[in-house]
Amino acid sequence: MAHMKSVCLVIIAVVSCASSVSRHALEDALSEEDECSAREHSKDCALGALQLRAAKEPILGVAEENLIMGISYGPMPCKGQCIIHMDDFMGEPAKPLWGQRGRSDLQVIRNLGANMVRLYGNSPDVDHGSFMDEAQKVGLGVTVGMSDYPYTQMQNNCMQTGFDCFEQIKGVYALNLAKGFMTDDKQYHPALKHVIVINEPDLKLPGMMEPRKFAKGIISGLDGMLEAEKEAGVTGPLPNFTATVSFGVCPGCEEYGKQPAMGQMAAIRRAMLNPAAFGYVPKNDLAKVYRTRWLNSFNTNAPADYIKQSFVRPYEQIFPETPVVIEEFHTPGKNPKTDLALMMITARESNLLLGVSFFEFQKRYDKGGTEAAFGMFGLGDFTVNNFSYYGDNFSSLCLTPIETQYGDIPSLVAEAYGGTKPDYRKLCQADPSKVPLSDAGYMQIQSQGVDSVAEFAGRIVAHLGGRPTTKPSMKQFAEKTSTLGFDELVKELKDSSLITSTGETKCVADRLAFADRVGEAIGEACNDMTTFNCSSDLPTSCKGSVWSTADYVFTQFYKEKGGDPLKNCYFQGAAILADKSYVGRECGQECCSYQGSKAALPTAAPTLPPVFVTSAPTVGSTESPAPPPAFAGDCSFGERPAIEYFWDKSCAPSGGAGCNADGMHMECRFCGKDGFPACPT
C-alpha cells in the first residue's frame, strides 16, 4: 500500500497502474492521508475526482462535469480613462453591474455557456455573500482572487517583512471568510470553487529573477489563509488554492526555467514540500495541502495549439500529480471560437488540465493599448442604472459586442462553450423586469409591446401581495390595457380578478435591491414612523446586516401605515410585500439574514493584525533591482523585471529561448543572460 501511495495515488496518466488498483483501496489510501476525504468530498478536492475516476475507469481525460469553462470578470464602469478607489467587483457596491436588478452580468456569463467566473481583487471590508448567492442561483462557480494590497501596496506589505506574508494575508482572509466566503453554518459558500492566493507573483513579488522570494510569499500567504480557516472553525467541503503565474519563462528558477510557467510552478512545489529551504516555518502542513488542495494555474494569450504542444504535454510529465487551470486565455487576432474550442478539446483529453477562463468579459477602455484588445463586450450608450461605486459615481452602461473578422466575440465564445448567443437589442433597452414600478418605469417599456407590458404588470401583481391567475392571462390583460397610463393600469389590476391572494404577507427588504438604496430606505422609514423607535425598539438580532434591519423596520412601517404597497412598501425598489415563500420570509416573524435564514446575533468581525497599522520593520534590503532600459515594443510587465528584454519578431509564432517573457506577447524576449540571446545595441 505504501508503494501504491507514492507511485499510483495521483498519477492517472499511467493507465496500467491506475487500473490495477481497486477503487476501495484507493479510497482507503486517500482517506488515510489526505485532508479531503475521498469518500465524502472527492468532487471538492483538487485531486479527488481525478483520482477516483482513474481507479474506476482507466480513461484519459478530465471528467466532463469537472471541466471548467470560465470567463474572467473585471468590468471597469467607464468608457475612457478613469480611476476607481477599489477593484472589488464582487462586492455590494458593484451589484448594479452583476445583479439581477442591475445589468445582470452573471446571468449573461451563464447564458454564454460558462460555468465559472474568475475574479481578481476584493475588499475585506465589504460583504460578498450576495455575489456568491447570485452566482449559485444562475449556475456559476466562483474563483476568487486576493488583492495585491497586502502583498505589494500597503505600508507593511510582504516585501517589507522579508516576503513573509502570513500576518497580512491571514488578517485579510479572516475578514473574507466572515463577509461572504463562509456561510452562517461555518462552511464555505457552495459557489466558491477555488481561491487564487496571488495573481502573477512572478511579475511583482518581486519578479522572475528572484523565485525564492515570490515562492516564500506564496507559501506564507497560504499558511495565513489556512490559519484563518482554523480560527474561523470552517467545516465541510474545502475549496482549492492556487497561485496564478504568468506564462513567461523564469530565468531565475532552478528547474524548468526556460519552459513557460513551469519554472515558477516548480519553485512553488519545492517551497510547499520543503518550506524550511525557503526560510519559512509554517504553522500548517503545506505538503499535505499541496497534495490535496493545490492547483497550478497561469495566465496566457498564447494560442491553443502552442499551449497543447509546448505546455500541456511536458506539464503532464513534470507535474503528473497536480491539476492545472488556465485562469486567463485569449489570443487576439485568432478566431475565438476555434481557438477556445481547441483548448477545451485539449482539456477534455488531458489528465490534468481542468479547463480555462476566457479573458475577458469587458473591454478595458481605461488601459488602452494592447490591454484593450481582450474584451468580449464593449459599453454602449444606454444607461441601465446609475450607482455609487466606493464613493465614485458611475453609470452602468449596456453591453455591446466586440466585433472581429470572425464575428462578434460573445457569440463565438457561446458557440465554443455550447451556450446561447446574446440578444444585443434587449441588452441595450429598458427591461420590464428591472425598471421601477412607477410611472417613469412604465413609460420606459410601454412602447415595447404587449409582452413587456405583461411582464411589468406581473411584477405589480406580485408586489401587491398576490400572484397572477392563469385565466385570463397577463398577456390577454396587457393586450387590452397597454395603452393606459400607469395609474390606470394599477387600478385595472386591482379591480380585476387577476390577483389571487397568497395568504399572509409582510413588508421586507427586496433581495434584488442595491444595499445602499436599502440603507437609505431604512432611514426614510425610521424618520416617518411614530409608533416605533428604530434606536430603542430594534431587536439586537436585527442589527447584524442591512437586510435583517430592513426586514424588521419595513415590517413595522407597513404595520403603521398600511394602505397601498406601491406607496408604503416599495421605497423606490428597496422593499417588497412578500409571502411566506419569499427568501426573506423563511424564518417567520424573526429577523432574517440575506439568505432568509434566522439572523444570528451580530458579532464583532475579525480585526486586521497590528502589521496593518504599525511601521514596517527593517528586514534586510528590499529594494527592487535596477530596472532595465525603457520598455521595448509592446512588452507589458506588471513590474519591470531585473533582466533586460527586447521586442523580437522572430519569436512568433513558434517561440524560443527567452520568448514570451512577459507572459502575454510571444515577441517579448529576455536577453543578455546565459541561455538567452545577446541584447541588441
C-alpha positions in Angstrom: 0.0 0.0 0.0 2.8 2.5 0.8 4.3 1.9 -2.6 0.9 2.5 -4.3 0.5 5.8 -2.5 3.8 7.2 -3.7 3.5 6.0 -7.3 -0.1 5.4 -8.2 -2.0 7.7 -5.9 -2.4 10.6 -8.3 -0.5 9.6 -11.5 -3.6 8.9 -13.5 -1.6 9.2 -16.8 -0.2 5.7 -16.0 -3.3 3.8 -17.0 -2.0 0.3 -16.2 -1.1 1.4 -12.7 -4.4 3.1 -12.0 -6.4 0.2 -13.4 -4.6 -2.3 -11.3 -5.7 -0.6 -8.0 -9.2 -1.2 -6.7 -11.5 1.7 -6.1 -11.8 0.9 -2.4 -8.0 0.6 -1.9 -7.5 4.0 -3.5 -10.3 5.4 -1.3 -8.6 4.0 1.8 -5.3 5.5 0.8 -6.8 8.9 0.2 -8.8 8.9 3.5 -5.7 7.8 5.5 -3.5 10.7 4.4 -5.5 13.4 2.6 -7.2 16.4 4.2 -10.2 16.0 1.8 -11.9 12.7 2.4 -12.1 10.7 -0.9 -15.4 9.2 0.0 -17.2 12.4 1.3 -15.8 15.3 -0.7 -13.9 13.9 -3.7 -15.5 16.5 -6.1 -14.5 19.4 -3.8 -10.8 18.5 -3.7 -8.2 19.3 -6.3 -7.3 15.7 -6.9 -10.1 13.6 -5.5 -12.4 13.4 -8.6 -9.5 12.7 -10.9 -8.0 10.0 -8.6 -11.3 8.2 -8.1 -12.1 8.4 -11.8 -8.7 6.8 -12.6 -9.4 3.9 -10.2 -12.9 3.4 -11.5 -12.3 3.6 -15.3 -8.9 3.8 -16.8 -9.7 6.5 -19.4 -7.6 9.5 -20.0 -9.0 13.0 -19.7 -10.9 15.2 -17.3 -14.5 14.2 -16.5 -17.0 16.5 -18.3 -18.7 17.5 -15.0 -15.4 18.8 -13.7 -14.4 20.8 -16.8 -14.0 24.5 -16.2 -15.4 26.8 -18.8 -14.9 30.2 -17.2 -14.9 33.9 -18.0 -12.6 36.4 -16.3 -14.5 39.3 -14.8 -13.2 42.8 -14.2 -15.9 45.2 -15.5 -14.5 48.7 -15.2 -17.5 51.0 -15.4 -16.1 53.6 -17.7 -15.6 54.2 -21.5 -12.3 56.0 -21.2 -9.6 56.9 -18.7 -10.9 56.7 -15.2 -9.7 56.0 -11.6 -11.5 53.8 -9.1 -10.7 53.5 -5.4 -11.3 49.8 -5.2 -11.1 46.9 -7.7 -13.7 44.7 -5.8 -16.3 43.8 -8.5 -17.9 41.1 -6.3 -18.9 43.5 -3.5 -22.4 45.0 -2.9 -21.3 48.4 -4.5 -20.9 46.6 -7.9 -24.3 44.9 -7.7 -25.7 47.3 -10.3 -23.3 45.6 -12.7 -23.7 41.9 -11.9 -27.1 41.8 -10.0 -30.4 40.7 -11.4 -31.9 44.1 -11.0 -28.8 45.7 -12.5 -27.0 44.8 -15.7 -27.2 41.0 -14.9 -23.6 40.3 -15.9 -23.6 37.0 -14.1 -26.7 35.8 -16.0 -25.1 37.0 -19.2 -22.0 34.9 -18.5 -24.0 31.8 -17.7 -26.1 32.2 -20.8 -22.8 32.1 -22.9 -22.3 28.5 -21.6 -19.7 29.3 -18.9 -19.8 27.5 -15.6 -17.2 29.6 -13.7 -16.5 33.3 -13.2 -12.9 34.3 -12.3 -12.4 37.5 -10.2 -9.3 39.5 -9.1 -9.0 41.7 -6.1 -11.5 42.2 -3.3 -12.0 44.4 -0.2 -12.1 42.5 3.1 -14.4 45.3 4.5 -17.2 44.5 2.0 -19.6 41.6 2.1 -19.5 39.2 -0.8 -22.4 36.9 0.2 -24.8 38.5 -2.3 -22.4 37.9 -5.2 -21.9 34.2 -4.2 -25.7 33.7 -3.9 -26.4 35.2 -7.3 -23.6 33.1 -8.9 -25.0 30.0 -7.4 -28.6 30.9 -8.4 -27.6 31.3 -12.1 -25.4 28.2 -12.0 -21.9 29.6 -11.8 -18.9 28.6 -9.7 -16.7 31.3 -8.4 -12.9 31.7 -8.5 -11.9 34.5 -6.1 -8.7 36.4 -6.1 -6.8 38.2 -3.3 -5.9 41.9 -3.7 -2.3 43.0 -4.3 -2.7 45.5 -1.5 -1.2 43.4 1.4 1.4 41.9 -0.9 2.9 45.0 -2.6 1.0 48.2 -1.8 0.2 48.7 1.9 2.8 50.3 4.2 3.9 47.0 5.8 3.5 44.9 2.6 5.1 41.5 2.3 8.2 42.9 0.6 8.7 45.0 3.7 8.5 41.9 6.0 11.0 39.7 4.3 8.4 38.2 2.0 6.7 36.6 5.0 3.1 37.3 4.2 1.5 35.3 7.0 0.1 38.1 9.1 -1.1 40.3 6.3 -2.9 37.5 4.4 -4.3 35.8 7.5 -5.9 39.1 8.6 -7.4 39.8 5.2 -8.7 36.3 4.7 -10.3 36.1 8.1 -12.4 39.1 7.1 -13.1 37.5 3.7 -14.4 34.4 5.5 -16.6 36.5 7.8 -18.0 38.5 4.9 -19.4 36.0 2.4 -16.8 33.4 1.7 -18.2 31.4 4.6 -21.9 30.8 5.3 -23.8 31.0 8.6 -23.1 27.3 9.3 -19.3 27.8 9.2 -19.0 26.1 5.8 -17.5 27.6 2.6 -20.2 29.1 0.3 -21.0 26.3 -2.1 -20.4 28.6 -5.1 -16.8 29.2 -4.1 -14.6 26.6 -6.0 -11.1 27.8 -5.7 -9.1 30.7 -4.3 -6.2 32.5 -6.0 -3.7 33.2 -3.3 -2.0 35.8 -5.6 -2.1 36.7 -9.2 1.2 36.7 -11.2 3.5 36.8 -8.2 6.4 36.2 -10.6 5.9 39.7 -12.1 5.7 41.6 -8.9 6.8 39.8 -5.8 9.4 40.9 -6.8 10.0 39.2 -10.2 11.3 36.4 -12.3 14.9 36.7 -11.2 14.1 36.0 -7.5 11.8 33.0 -7.4 12.7 32.1 -3.8 11.2 35.4 -2.7 7.9 35.0 -4.6 7.7 31.4 -3.5 8.1 32.3 0.1 5.5 35.0 -0.2 3.0 32.4 -1.7 3.5 29.7 0.9 3.5 32.1 3.8 0.3 33.8 2.5 -1.3 30.4 2.0 -0.3 29.4 5.5 -2.0 32.5 6.8 -5.2 31.6 4.9 -5.2 28.1 6.4 -4.7 29.5 9.9 -7.7 31.9 9.3 -9.7 28.8 8.3 -8.9 27.1 11.6 -9.6 30.1 13.7 -13.0 30.6 12.0 -13.9 27.0 12.6 -14.5 26.2 8.9 -16.1 22.8 8.4 -17.4 20.8 5.4 -16.0 20.7 1.8 -13.0 22.8 1.2 -12.1 24.8 -1.9 -8.8 24.5 -3.8 -6.0 27.0 -3.6 -3.7 28.2 -6.4 -1.2 30.9 -7.3 -1.7 32.1 -10.8 1.7 32.7 -12.6 2.4 34.4 -15.9 3.2 32.3 -19.0 6.7 33.8 -19.2 9.9 31.9 -18.8 11.7 32.2 -15.5 15.4 32.8 -15.9 16.0 32.8 -12.1 14.2 29.5 -11.5 16.4 26.4 -10.7 14.3 24.0 -12.7 12.4 24.2 -16.0 13.2 28.0 -16.2 13.1 28.0 -20.0 9.7 26.4 -20.2 6.8 29.0 -19.9 5.2 29.0 -16.4 6.7 25.6 -15.4 9.8 27.1 -13.7 7.5 29.2 -11.4 5.3 26.2 -10.7 8.4 24.0 -9.8 9.6 26.7 -7.4 6.2 26.8 -5.7 6.2 23.0 -5.5 9.6 22.9 -3.9 8.6 25.6 -1.4 5.3 23.8 -0.5 7.1 20.5 0.1 10.1 21.9 1.9 9.3 25.4 3.2 12.3 25.4 5.5 14.6 25.5 2.5 12.9 28.8 1.6 13.4 30.3 5.0 9.9 29.8 6.3 8.5 27.7 9.2 4.8 27.1 8.6 2.0 26.6 11.1 0.2 24.1 8.8 1.2 21.1 6.8 1.8 22.7 3.5 2.9 19.4 1.8 -0.4 17.9 2.7 -2.3 20.8 1.3 -0.2 20.6 -1.9 -1.3 17.0 -2.3 -4.9 17.6 -1.5 -6.0 21.1 -2.3 -3.5 22.7 -4.6 -3.9 23.6 -8.3 -1.4 25.1 -10.6 -2.6 27.9 -12.8 -1.4 30.5 -15.3 -2.5 33.4 -17.5 -1.7 33.4 -21.2 -2.5 34.9 -24.5 -0.7 32.1 -26.4 -2.9 30.2 -28.9 -4.3 26.8 -28.1 -2.1 24.8 -30.5 1.0 26.3 -28.9 -0.2 25.6 -25.4 -1.1 22.0 -26.3 2.4 21.2 -27.7 4.6 23.4 -25.6 2.9 23.3 -22.2 0.3 20.6 -21.7 2.3 17.6 -22.9 5.5 18.4 -21.0 3.4 19.5 -17.9 1.9 16.1 -17.6 5.4 14.6 -17.4 6.8 17.2 -14.9 3.7 17.6 -12.7 1.8 14.3 -13.0 0.1 14.7 -9.7 -1.2 18.3 -9.8 -4.2 19.6 -11.8 -3.8 22.9 -13.7 -6.1 25.6 -14.8 -5.7 28.4 -17.3 -7.1 31.4 -15.5 -6.8 33.8 -18.5 -6.9 32.6 -22.1 -7.4 34.7 -25.2 -5.2 35.3 -28.3 -6.3 38.5 -30.0 -6.2 38.0 -33.8 -7.2 34.3 -33.6 -10.7 33.1 -34.1 -12.0 32.9 -30.5 -14.4 30.1 -31.4 -11.9 27.7 -33.0 -9.1 28.6 -30.6 -11.3 28.2 -27.5 -12.9 25.0 -28.9 -9.4 23.5 -29.4 -8.4 24.5 -25.9 -11.5 22.7 -24.5 -10.7 19.6 -26.6 -7.2 19.7 -25.1 -8.7 19.9 -21.6 -11.0 17.0 -22.2 -8.1 14.9 -23.5 -5.7 15.9 -20.7 -5.4 14.1 -17.4 -4.7 17.3 -15.6 -5.8 20.4 -17.5 -9.1 21.2 -15.8 -10.2 24.0 -18.2 -9.8 27.6 -18.9 -11.2 31.1 -18.2 -11.7 33.2 -21.3 -10.1 36.7 -20.9 -12.0 38.9 -20.5 -15.7 39.8 -20.0 -15.5 43.5 -20.8 -13.1 45.7 -22.7 -10.8 47.8 -20.6 -11.2 51.3 -22.0 -9.2 52.7 -19.1 -6.0 50.8 -20.0 -5.9 51.3 -23.8 -3.1 49.9 -26.0 -2.8 46.1 -26.2 -4.8 45.7 -23.0 -7.9 46.9 -24.8 -7.7 44.0 -27.2 -9.1 41.4 -24.9 -12.7 42.3 -24.0 -15.7 40.4 -25.2 -18.2 43.2 -24.6 -17.9 46.9 -25.1 -20.0 49.6 -23.5 -23.0 51.2 -25.3 -24.7 54.5 -24.7 -27.9 53.2 -22.9 -27.7 53.6 -19.2 -29.1 50.6 -17.2 -28.8 52.5 -13.9 -26.6 55.0 -12.1 -24.7 53.9 -9.0 -22.1 54.9 -6.4 -19.0 52.7 -6.5 -16.9 53.1 -3.4 -17.5 56.8 -3.4 -17.3 57.4 -7.1 -20.4 57.9 -9.3 -20.8 55.8 -12.4 -23.4 54.7 -14.9 -24.0 51.0 -15.6 -23.8 51.2 -19.4 -25.3 48.4 -21.5 -23.2 45.7 -23.1 -22.4 45.7 -26.8 -20.4 43.1 -28.7 -16.8 43.4 -29.7 -16.6 42.6 -33.4 -13.7 40.7 -35.1 -13.2 39.5 -38.7 -14.6 36.1 -37.5 -17.8 37.6 -35.9 -18.7 39.1 -32.6 -16.7 37.6 -29.7 -19.6 36.8 -27.3 -21.3 34.7 -29.9 -18.1 32.9 -30.8 -17.4 32.1 -27.2 -21.0 30.9 -26.8 -20.5 28.5 -29.7 -17.3 27.2 -28.2 -18.9 26.7 -24.7 -22.2 25.4 -26.0 -24.2 28.4 -24.8 -26.6 30.9 -26.3 -25.8 34.0 -28.4 -26.8 37.2 -26.7 -29.8 39.2 -27.8 -28.0 42.5 -28.1 -31.1 44.5 -28.7 -32.5 43.5 -25.3 -29.2 44.3 -23.6 -29.4 47.9 -24.6 -33.1 48.8 -23.9 -35.2 49.2 -20.8 -36.0 45.8 -19.2 -39.6 45.3 -17.8 -38.2 43.0 -15.1 -35.9 45.8 -13.8 -37.4 49.2 -14.3 -39.1 50.9 -11.3 -42.7 50.1 -10.6 -43.7 53.7 -11.2 -45.0 55.9 -14.0 -41.4 56.7 -15.1 -40.5 53.0 -15.2 -43.7 52.1 -17.1 -43.0 54.8 -19.7 -39.7 53.2 -20.5 -41.2 49.9 -21.5 -44.7 50.7 -22.6 -43.8 51.1 -26.3 -42.0 47.8 -26.4 -45.3 45.9 -26.9 -47.6 43.5 -25.1 -45.0 41.1 -23.8 -43.2 43.8 -21.9 -46.3 45.3 -20.5 -47.5 41.8 -19.4 -44.2 41.2 -17.6 -44.3 44.6 -15.9 -47.9 44.1 -14.9 -47.0 40.7 -13.4 -44.4 42.4 -11.2 -47.1 44.8 -9.9 -49.4 41.9 -9.1 -46.6 40.2 -7.1 -45.8 43.5 -5.3 -49.5 43.8 -4.3 -49.1 40.5 -2.5 -50.7 38.2 -5.0 -49.9 36.0 -7.9 -51.4 36.2 -11.5 -54.1 33.7 -12.3 -53.9 31.8 -15.5 -57.3 32.9 -16.9 -57.3 35.5 -18.3 -53.6 35.5 -18.7 -51.4 38.5 -18.1 -50.8 38.7 -21.8 -54.5 39.0 -22.6 -54.8 41.6 -19.9 -51.9 43.6 -21.4 -53.5 43.5 -24.9 -56.5 45.3 -23.5 -54.6 47.8 -21.3 -51.3 48.5 -22.9 -52.4 52.0 -24.0 -53.3 53.0 -20.4 -51.2 55.2 -18.2 -49.5 53.7 -15.1 -52.2 54.7 -12.5 -54.9 53.4 -14.8 -53.0 50.1 -15.3 -52.7 49.6 -11.5 -56.4 50.4 -10.9 -57.4 47.9 -13.6 -55.2 45.2 -11.9 -56.7 45.9 -8.5 -60.3 45.8 -9.9 -59.7 42.7 -12.0 -59.8 39.0 -11.0 -56.2 38.6 -11.9 -54.8 38.8 -8.3 -55.1 35.7 -6.2 -54.1 36.2 -2.6 -51.0 34.3 -1.4 -52.1 34.5 2.2 -50.1 36.2 5.0 -47.8 38.9 3.6 -45.1 41.0 5.2 -43.2 44.0 4.0 -39.5 43.1 3.9 -36.3 44.1 2.1 -36.2 43.2 -1.6 -33.1 41.0 -2.0 -32.7 42.2 -5.6 -32.3 45.8 -4.4 -29.0 47.5 -4.0 -27.7 47.7 -0.5 -27.1 51.5 -0.5 -30.7 52.1 -1.5 -31.9 49.7 1.2 -29.9 51.7 3.8 -31.4 54.9 2.6 -34.9 53.5 2.8 -34.3 52.3 6.4 -33.5 56.0 7.3 -36.6 57.2 5.5 -38.9 54.7 7.3 -37.4 55.4 10.7 -37.9 59.1 10.3 -41.5 58.7 9.3 -42.8 56.3 12.0 -44.5 57.5 15.2 -45.2 54.1 16.9 -41.7 52.5 16.5 -38.4 54.0 17.5 -35.5 52.5 15.5 -32.9 53.5 18.1 -34.5 51.8 21.1 -37.1 49.3 19.7 -35.0 47.4 17.1 -34.1 43.9 18.4 -30.4 43.2 18.7 -30.7 40.2 16.4 -31.8 42.6 13.6 -28.7 44.7 13.7 -26.3 42.2 12.1 -26.8 43.4 8.5 -28.7 46.0 6.4 -31.0 43.2 5.2 -32.1 42.0 8.7 -32.5 45.6 9.9 -34.6 46.5 6.8 -36.8 43.4 7.2 -37.9 44.5 10.6 -38.1 48.2 10.0 -40.1 47.8 6.8 -42.5 45.4 8.6 -43.1 47.9 11.4 -43.5 50.8 8.9 -46.2 48.9 6.9 -48.0 47.9 10.1 -48.3 51.5 11.0 -49.0 53.0 7.6 -50.8 50.1 5.7 -52.6 51.1 2.5 -51.2 50.7 -1.0 -48.0 48.6 -1.0 -46.7 50.5 -4.0 -46.6 53.6 -1.8 -45.9 52.2 1.7 -44.0 49.1 0.9 -41.8 50.0 -2.0 -39.2 52.6 -1.1 -38.1 53.0 -4.7 -37.5 49.3 -5.1 -35.9 48.6 -1.7 -38.9 46.8 -0.2 -41.4 44.1 -1.4 -44.7 42.8 0.1 -43.7 39.1 0.3 -45.5 35.9 1.2 -44.0 33.1 3.2 -42.3 31.5 0.2 -40.0 34.6 -0.3 -36.4 34.1 0.7 -36.5 36.9 3.2 -39.5 35.3 5.0 -38.4 31.8 5.6 -37.6 32.5 9.2 -41.1 33.6 10.1 -41.5 36.6 12.4 -37.9 36.9 13.4 -35.2 38.9 11.7 -33.8 37.3 8.5 -30.3 37.1 7.0 -29.7 37.9 3.4 -30.3 34.2 2.5 -33.5 34.1 4.5 -32.2 32.1 7.4 -32.7 33.2 11.0 -30.4 36.1 11.6 -27.5 35.4 14.0 -26.8 37.8 16.8 -24.3 40.4 15.5 -20.7 39.6 16.4 -17.6 41.6 16.2 -15.8 41.0 12.8 -12.2 39.9 12.9 -9.8 42.8 13.1 -6.7 43.3 11.0 -3.5 42.5 12.8 -1.0 45.2 14.0 1.1 44.8 10.9 -1.6 46.9 9.1 -1.1 49.9 11.3 2.5 49.8 12.6 5.7 51.0 11.0 7.4 48.5 8.8 10.4 46.7 10.3 13.7 46.7 8.6 14.4 43.2 7.1 17.5 43.5 5.1 17.4 45.2 1.7 14.0 45.1 0.0 14.8 47.5 -2.8 13.8 46.3 -6.2 16.7 45.6 -8.6 17.6 48.4 -11.0 15.2 48.3 -13.9 16.3 47.6 -17.4 16.2 50.2 -20.2 12.8 51.6 -21.3 10.1 49.2 -22.4 10.6 47.8 -25.9 7.9 47.1 -28.4 4.6 46.1 -26.6 6.2 44.2 -23.7 3.8 44.5 -20.8 5.1 43.7 -17.3 3.3 44.4 -14.1 6.7 45.2 -12.6 9.8 45.7 -14.6 12.0 42.6 -14.4 15.6 42.7 -13.4 16.7 41.0 -16.6 16.8 43.0 -19.9 14.4 42.3 -22.7 13.5 43.4 -26.2 10.9 43.0 -28.9 11.9 40.2 -31.3 9.6 39.4 -34.1 11.4 36.2 -34.9 9.9 34.7 -31.7 6.5 34.5 -33.4 4.9 32.1 -33.8 6.9 29.2 -32.5 8.9 30.8 -29.7 12.4 30.2 -28.5 14.7 30.8 -25.5 13.5 33.9 -23.6 10.4 34.4 -25.8 7.1 35.3 -24.2 9.0 37.0 -21.4 6.0 39.0 -20.2 3.6 36.0 -20.4 1.5 37.9 -22.9 3.4 38.5 -26.1 5.5 35.9 -27.8 7.7 38.6 -29.3 8.7 39.9 -25.9 12.1 38.3 -25.3 14.6 38.2 -22.4 18.2 38.8 -23.4 21.7 39.2 -22.0 21.9 36.2 -19.7 23.2 32.7 -20.2 20.8 30.8 -22.5 19.2 33.9 -23.9 20.4 35.9 -27.0 22.5 39.0 -26.7 20.6 42.2 -26.2 20.5 44.5 -29.3 22.6 47.6 -29.1 
